Amino acid sequence: MTDKENQPVVTQQTIAQNEAVENVLTRFARKEVIIPQYQRDADQWDDNKKSLFIESVLNRLTIPAFYFALSENDHDVSEVVDGQQRLTTLQAFFNNEFTLSNSDTCPYYGSSSHYAEKKYNDLDKVWQNAFRRYNLTLVTLPETIDLSLRLEIFRRINEGGTPLTGQDIRLSYYSQSDCVRFIQSVGIFDASRPGSKRMIGALGYTWPWQDNIKRAAEWQSWWQDTKVAIGQTASEMFLWYLISEHREKVDALLKDNAALARLKIRFRGNTDEVLDIVCAQFKEEDLNSDRPRLFPDLEDLKTKWFPQFAEWWYRLRMECGPGANVGKHRAIALLIPSLQKTFGSTAPTQDQWSCIGRFLKSSRETARNVLKVEFPDSKGKWTSQRKQLEAFDNVAAEIKKL
């Protein structure tokens, strides 16, 4: 064992400090603390949850720490990695944008007569001071650790409210990529929410679903008010579709040790790492336009790959009924390239659609007993997931024979 190996993985200490709410909100207003465009919609708390959080601050109860990372572009700017919902709630209350819930509808811990049904400006001075002077714990991650380790650290952060998903995290690191931002935009399903408007407004082009009102409405209906929609799952679905569609190029990238070294990311055989690597490659290509591309550029995503995804998703949704439910989003994403390759512009017959729906509802059983295709379980390993992609091709081919 070398001296380098005989020491902690991270040699720098993580920095933790306390800072008053008022100071953090001032920095936030000055854009010295920012919520990057990649971040998920910060509108996931109802009025009671917001009120209970503000009550914790008013009564000096402990709340989870905020996790920051220095911006890659400007080290005087901190990006909020974890805690954006809490930060925007503090800002909204300080700006008198919402009223704390009535005590009869909200399970406050103590006597709430001094703050229930009040905005910040309605509070007595003692409560305003308690709010402004409350010390937030800010954790700033070491800037010298490599990308793979940063991703691993973020995966281990579990916020008391809604934990960051793997897709939240990878969108955070690769937000400088136009293609990654497009992938995120595809995942927006309710364009009317403030967070969605913020992201769409920053795109510089039309929200992908906007050109087809019928599909946009169905996309929203499919994801709205479902637990599976938490985080960036909808955008991850589109990313899975792209990986399935460009699987040979993904194979080449995973075997290219020089490319992985350039991306500063390790591949240990896990499926989630493949999603990280693909996003990292998109960013590498978008920021170095003079180099040959392995994956599609933004224009190709907008004019070719998204329209194909949207068309097949909508047809599956309309023709397959309960089988094409939101819980099957990954299977649908991985199946679409196989259907496109097998059927092309030819529409499946009613019997074929029925079999597709049956397969989505019970994939392994239908593949084995009806289509005579071996359909492996991915088990979180890329080698198994890669075999499954080929199985989707075989399933589509057998359905075409019906």
C-alpha positions in Angstrom: 0.0 0.0 0.0 1.4 3.4 -1.0 1.4 6.5 1.2 -1.1 8.0 -1.1 -3.5 5.1 -0.6 -3.0 5.1 3.2 -5.0 8.2 3.9 -8.7 9.4 3.7 -10.2 9.6 0.2 -10.7 13.4 0.7 -7.7 15.1 2.1 -9.4 18.5 2.6 -11.9 19.2 5.3 -15.5 19.9 4.4 -16.3 23.5 5.6 -19.3 24.0 7.8 -20.3 27.4 9.1 -23.3 29.2 10.6 -24.9 32.2 8.9 -28.0 34.2 9.8 -31.1 33.8 7.6 -31.0 37.6 6.8 -27.4 37.3 5.5 -28.1 34.3 3.4 -31.2 35.9 1.8 -29.2 39.1 1.1 -26.5 37.0 -0.7 -29.3 35.2 -2.5 -30.9 38.5 -3.7 -27.4 39.6 -4.9 -27.0 36.3 -6.8 -24.0 35.4 -4.7 -26.0 32.3 -3.8 -27.8 30.9 -6.7 -30.1 28.0 -7.6 -28.8 26.7 -10.9 -31.2 26.3 -13.8 -30.7 22.5 -13.6 -32.4 22.3 -10.2 -35.9 20.7 -10.0 -39.0 22.8 -9.5 -38.9 24.4 -6.1 -42.7 24.2 -5.7 -43.1 20.8 -4.1 -44.2 21.8 -0.6 -47.8 22.6 0.3 -48.8 25.5 2.6 -48.7 23.3 5.8 -45.2 22.0 5.1 -44.0 25.5 4.4 -45.6 26.8 7.5 -44.1 24.0 9.7 -40.7 24.8 8.3 -41.0 28.5 9.1 -42.3 27.6 12.6 -39.1 25.6 13.1 -37.1 28.7 12.3 -39.2 31.0 14.4 -38.9 28.7 17.4 -35.2 28.0 16.8 -35.7 24.3 16.3 -33.0 22.4 14.4 -33.4 22.1 10.6 -31.2 20.2 8.1 -28.0 21.8 6.8 -27.8 23.4 3.4 -25.2 22.0 1.0 -23.4 24.5 -1.3 -20.7 24.0 -3.9 -18.6 26.8 -5.5 -19.6 27.6 -9.0 -17.3 26.3 -11.7 -17.5 29.7 -13.4 -17.1 32.0 -10.4 -15.7 30.9 -7.0 -17.4 33.9 -5.4 -20.7 32.4 -6.2 -22.2 29.4 -4.3 -24.6 27.0 -6.0 -27.3 25.4 -3.8 -26.8 21.7 -4.2 -29.3 20.6 -1.5 -31.8 22.9 0.3 -33.3 24.9 -2.5 -36.9 24.3 -1.4 -36.1 25.5 2.1 -34.2 28.5 0.8 -37.0 29.6 -1.5 -39.5 29.1 1.3 -37.4 31.4 3.6 -37.2 34.0 0.8 -41.0 33.8 0.0 -41.9 34.3 3.7 -39.4 37.1 4.2 -40.9 38.8 1.1 -44.5 38.4 2.4 -45.5 36.1 -0.4 -47.5 33.6 1.7 -49.4 33.5 5.0 -48.6 30.8 7.6 -51.4 28.2 7.9 -54.2 28.4 10.4 -53.3 26.5 13.6 -56.4 24.3 13.3 -55.2 22.9 9.9 -51.5 22.7 10.7 -49.9 20.6 13.5 -47.7 23.2 15.1 -45.7 22.1 18.0 -46.3 25.0 20.4 -48.7 27.9 20.9 -49.0 29.4 17.4 -51.2 32.4 18.2 -48.3 34.8 17.6 -47.7 33.7 14.0 -50.6 31.5 12.6 -52.4 33.2 9.8 -49.7 35.9 9.5 -47.2 37.1 7.0 -43.7 38.2 8.0 -44.7 41.9 8.1 -47.6 41.0 10.5 -45.3 39.4 13.1 -44.3 41.2 16.3 -40.8 42.5 16.2 -39.5 39.8 18.5 -40.6 37.1 16.0 -39.2 39.0 13.1 -35.9 39.2 14.8 -36.0 35.5 15.7 -36.5 34.7 12.0 -33.9 37.1 10.6 -31.2 36.0 13.2 -31.8 32.3 13.0 -28.4 30.6 12.2 -28.5 28.3 9.2 -25.8 25.6 8.9 -24.1 25.9 5.5 -21.9 23.0 4.4 -19.5 23.8 1.5 -18.0 20.8 -0.2 -14.3 20.7 -1.0 -13.6 22.0 -4.4 -10.6 19.8 -5.1 -12.3 16.4 -5.1 -12.8 14.8 -8.4 -16.2 14.5 -10.1 -16.9 10.9 -9.3 -16.4 11.5 -5.6 -18.5 14.6 -5.6 -21.4 12.6 -7.2 -21.0 9.9 -4.6 -21.1 12.5 -1.7 -24.2 14.0 -3.1 -25.9 10.6 -3.4 -25.3 10.1 0.3 -26.9 13.4 1.3 -30.4 12.7 2.4 -32.4 15.8 3.1 -35.2 15.6 5.7 -37.8 16.5 3.2 -37.4 15.3 -0.4 -33.9 13.7 -1.0 -32.0 14.6 -4.2 -32.3 11.9 -6.8 -29.5 10.6 -9.0 -30.9 12.6 -11.9 -31.1 15.8 -9.8 -27.4 15.4 -9.1 -26.2 14.7 -12.6 -28.2 17.6 -13.9 -26.4 19.8 -11.4 -23.0 18.9 -12.6 -23.6 19.0 -16.3 -25.9 22.1 -16.4 -23.4 23.9 -18.7 -24.3 21.5 -21.4 -27.0 22.7 -23.8 -28.0 19.0 -24.5 -28.3 18.2 -20.8 -30.5 21.3 -20.3 -32.7 20.1 -23.2 -33.0 16.7 -21.6 -34.2 18.5 -18.4 -36.7 20.5 -20.4 -38.3 17.4 -21.8 -38.9 16.3 -18.3 -41.0 19.4 -17.5 -44.6 18.2 -17.3 -46.4 21.2 -15.8 -45.3 24.4 -17.6 -47.5 26.6 -15.4 -45.6 26.1 -12.2 -43.3 29.0 -11.2 -40.2 26.7 -11.2 -41.1 25.3 -14.6 -41.6 28.9 -16.0 -38.1 29.8 -14.6 -36.5 26.9 -16.4 -38.4 27.3 -19.6 -37.6 31.0 -19.7 -33.9 30.3 -19.4 -33.9 27.9 -22.4 -33.7 30.4 -25.2 -36.0 28.3 -27.3 -39.6 26.8 -27.1 -40.4 24.2 -24.5 -40.2 20.9 -26.5 -43.8 19.8 -25.7 -45.3 23.2 -26.5 -45.7 22.5 -30.2 -48.3 19.8 -29.6 -51.0 20.8 -27.1 -52.6 17.4 -27.1 -49.4 15.5 -26.3 -48.3 18.2 -23.7 -51.6 17.8 -21.9 -51.3 14.0 -21.8 -47.7 14.2 -20.7 -48.8 16.4 -17.8 -51.7 14.1 -16.9 -49.4 11.1 -17.0 -46.9 12.5 -14.4 -49.0 14.9 -12.4 -49.5 14.0 -8.7 -47.6 10.8 -8.9 -44.8 9.8 -6.4 -42.6 8.6 -9.2 -42.5 12.1 -10.6 -40.5 13.4 -7.6 -37.1 14.7 -8.6 -36.2 14.6 -12.3 -37.6 11.2 -13.2 -39.4 12.5 -16.3 -36.1 13.9 -17.7 -34.3 10.6 -16.8 -36.9 8.8 -18.9 -35.8 10.8 -22.0 -32.1 10.2 -21.1 -32.8 6.4 -20.9 -34.4 6.6 -24.4 -31.3 8.3 -25.8 -29.0 5.7 -24.2 -31.0 2.9 -25.7 -31.1 4.6 -29.1 -27.3 5.2 -29.1 -26.2 2.1 -27.2 -23.3 1.3 -29.6 -21.8 4.7 -29.0 -22.3 4.3 -25.3 -20.4 1.0 -25.5 -17.5 2.7 -27.3 -17.4 5.4 -24.7 -17.3 3.0 -21.8 -14.4 1.1 -23.4 -12.4 4.3 -24.0 -10.2 4.7 -20.9 -8.7 8.0 -22.3 -12.2 9.5 -22.7 -13.2 8.5 -19.2 -10.0 10.0 -17.8 -10.8 13.2 -19.6 -14.3 13.2 -18.2 -12.8 12.6 -14.7 -15.3 9.9 -14.0 -14.9 6.2 -13.1 -16.9 3.3 -14.5 -17.2 0.4 -12.1 -20.0 -1.4 -13.9 -23.0 0.3 -12.3 -25.9 1.4 -14.5 -26.3 4.8 -12.8 -22.7 5.5 -13.7 -23.6 5.1 -17.3 -26.1 7.9 -17.0 -23.5 10.1 -15.4 -20.9 9.3 -18.1 -23.4 10.1 -20.9 -24.3 13.5 -19.4 -20.6 14.2 -18.8 -19.9 13.4 -22.5 -22.7 15.7 -23.6 -21.1 18.5 -21.6 -17.6 17.8 -22.9 -18.9 17.9 -26.5 -21.0 21.0 -26.0 -18.1 22.9 -24.4 -15.6 21.8 -27.1 -17.4 22.3 -30.4 -14.2 22.0 -32.3 -14.0 18.3 -31.5 -15.9 15.5 -33.3 -19.1 14.6 -31.6 -20.0 11.1 -30.4 -23.6 12.0 -29.4 -26.3 14.2 -31.0 -26.0 17.9 -30.8 -28.8 20.2 -29.5 -30.4 20.7 -32.9 -30.6 16.9 -33.5 -32.2 16.4 -30.1 -34.8 19.1 -30.9 -35.6 18.1 -34.5 -35.1 14.3 -34.6 -34.8 12.5 -31.4 -37.4 14.3 -29.2 -40.1 14.2 -31.9 -39.5 10.4 -32.3 -39.7 9.9 -28.6 -42.8 12.0 -28.2 -44.6 10.4 -31.1 -44.0 6.8 -29.9 -44.6 7.7 -26.2 -48.0 9.2 -27.2 -49.0 6.2 -29.4 -48.1 3.8 -26.6 -50.0 5.8 -24.1 -53.1 6.0 -26.3 -53.0 2.4 -27.6 -51.8 0.3 -24.6 -54.1 1.5 -21.9 -53.1 0.5 -18.3 -50.0 -1.3 -19.5 -48.4 2.1 -20.5 -48.7 3.6 -17.0 -46.1 6.0 -15.5 -44.7 3.2 -13.3 -43.4 1.7 -16.6 -41.6 4.8 -17.7 -38.2 3.2 -18.0 -39.4 0.2 -19.9 -41.3 2.4 -22.3 -38.2 4.6 -22.8 -36.0 1.5 -23.6 -38.7 -0.1 -25.8 -39.3 2.9 -28.0 -36.0 2.6 -30.0 -36.7 -1.1 -30.6 -40.2 -0.4 -31.9 -38.9 2.4 -34.1 -36.2 0.2 -35.5 -38.7 -2.7 -36.1 -41.8 -1.0 -37.3 -40.4 2.3 -38.7 -43.3 4.3 -40.1 -45.6 1.3 -40.2 -48.2 1.4 -37.4 -48.6 -1.8 -35.3 -51.9 -3.6 -35.7 -54.5 -3.7 -32.9 -53.3 -7.2 -31.9 -49.7 -6.0 -31.9 -50.6 -3.0 -29.7 -52.4 -5.4 -27.4 -49.3 -7.5 -27.0 -47.1 -4.5 -26.5 -49.5 -3.4 -23.6 -49.4 -6.9 -22.2 -45.6 -6.9 -22.3 -45.3 -3.6 -20.5 -47.7 -4.8 -17.8 -45.9 -8.1 -17.2 -42.6 -8.0 -19.2 -40.7 -11.1 -18.1 -43.8 -13.4 -18.2 -45.0 -12.1 -21.5 -41.6 -12.3 -23.1 -41.0 -15.8 -21.9 -44.5 -17.4 -22.3 -45.9 -15.5 -25.3 -43.0 -14.3 -27.3 -40.5 -17.0 -26.4 -37.8 -14.3 -25.6 -35.5 -14.5 -22.6 -35.8 -11.2 -20.8 -33.1 -10.6 -18.1 -33.3 -8.5 -15.0 -31.0 -5.5 -15.1 -30.2 -5.7 -11.3 -28.4 -2.3 -11.4 -25.5 -3.6 -13.4 -24.7 -2.3 -16.9 -23.8 -5.7 -18.3 -27.2 -7.0 -17.4 -28.9 -3.8 -18.5 -27.1 -4.0 -21.9 -28.4 -7.5 -22.4 -31.9 -6.3 -21.6 -31.6 -3.7 -24.4 -31.0 -6.5 -26.9 -34.0 -8.3 -25.4 -36.2 -5.3 -26.1 -35.1 -5.6 -29.8 -36.0 -9.3 -29.8 -39.4 -8.6 -28.1 -40.2 -6.0 -30.8 -39.2 -8.3 -33.6 -41.5 -11.1 -32.2 -44.4 -8.7 -31.8 -44.0 -7.7 -35.5 -44.5 -11.3 -36.5 -48.0 -11.5 -34.9 
